[in-house]
Amino acid sequence: MTHDHLDAAARPASRPFGRLLTAMVSPFTPDGSLDLDGAARLASHLVDEQGNDALVVNGTTGESPTTTDAEKERLIRAVVEAVGDRAKVVAGVGTNDTRHTIELAAAAEKAGAHGLLVVTPYYSKPPQSGLLRHFTAVADASGLPVMLYDIPHRAGVPIETETLVRLAEHGRIVAVKDAKGDLTAASWVTSRTSLAFYSGEDALTLPALAVGCVGVVGTSTHFTGALTAQMIDAYDAGDMPAALALHRRLLPLFTGIFRTQGTILVKAGLASLGLPAGPVRPPLVDATNDEIAQLRADFAAAGLELPE
């Protein structure tokens, strides 16, 4: 059965940022400074070779805790210039300071970003009323569409269902990157709002589609993007056996990229492929030889090759 035969209530929500997004790493030069030329080349690879509809820059995978505000703005400009004519660029601007988040949102809009990713304020664990005020203030202050980032295992607090329902009333809050891992909660929100839910966990992309999500903001998709897009397209076409086969094939990388912090292994994999990456910044540390060997095994298990 294809979506042409589905009741309208069962159709997926709109896809304001497409179906496949990658949370892009920020390439650095060997001395640890920002590599803008490398960022442009990597962005082009992710869009042209891996099939991304949009890229998220300045997220945690992009080492946003250790890049300056000026570096963040320059990175947005470089990526927009490289791929902004054929993919959307979503800027991570979330902090645990509402005023600073609004400043970053304004800078991102000025730099040409097409949307904002706003994470739950981390560590300070505000109440739901504080989350409502924070996200609303950011959306009020910007002209760009907003994707909320719900990741309680890092932020310390979830965006509860009723809070998401209220936030959905804001005209510029259009999507959620859902790393809560609670498909029941996602089901309730997608059934009660028009928010476009994107899986924030690579391995949950297929089951998330089944409860109304529209795509993924991935990490392993630096390498699995083209096949992940095929998986989503197969699901959309009603070809569940093909979608499930791709899910099972890619599972070793969907999960293996997180054996240690995802940025570390993505940069190691990109370096092995001769793509821009560079070192990570402290407190992260570069992948060990054993970790790279395991990553190579995960690639092989997914039917992909990571050169020596």
Buried (B, 14 or more C-beta within 10 A) or exposed (E): EEEEEEEEEEEBBEBBBBBBBBBBBBBBBEEEEBBBEBBBBBBBBBBEEBBBBBBBBBBBBBBBEBBEEEBBBBBBBBBBBBBBEEBBBBBBBBBBEBEEBBBBBBBBBEBBBBBBBBBBBBEEEBEBEBBBEBBBBBBEBBEBBBBBBBBBEEBBBBBBBEBBBBBBEBEBBBBBBBBBBBBEBBBBBBEEBEBBBBBBBBBBBBBBBEBBBBBBBBBBBBBBBEBBBBBBBBBBEBBBEBBBEBBEBBBBBBBBBBBBBBBBBBBBBBBBBEBBBBBBBEEBEBBEEEBBEBBBEBBEBBEBEBEE
